[in-house]
Amino acid sequence: MDKAYNQIQQGTIDWLILGFGQSLTAMTLQCTGKGTVKDAMDHLDSDSPQFLYTRVIVGDFPKQSRFVFISFCSEFVPVIKRSKLHMCLESALHHLTLHHFRLQIDSKSDILAQVTAVTGTSF
């Protein structure tokens, strides 16, 4: 997880997704990738709570990076799994310390609109 976080800071990758295994006892790095928030959304699971950490490029000149931390928990996630997301939030924030914006989102359809609203960047 720390290696992926550092790669985002360096610009090697653009996003990472943290989630939980079957036992729901530990947060794990599920995937990483290059591209926009829209690309990362393809890897979010509506049946599991997850954290998405992404780098968004804003401005034309000079271009600047803004880091967005998203807690994603759709309405389809069972209550027991929802509680796990809230229990692990502080741990995730401890590992992913640099973020300009922190969002809590419960629908994939809201992600782009909310990230656009806080960063001013459209996708």
Secondary structure, DSSP 4 states (H G I P E B T S, - for coil): -HHHHHHHHHTS--EEEEEE-TT-SSEEEEEEESS-HHHHHTT--TTS-EEEEEEEEE-SSS-EEEEEEEEE--TTS-HHHHHHHHHHHHHHHHHS---SEEEEES-HHHHHHHHHHHH----
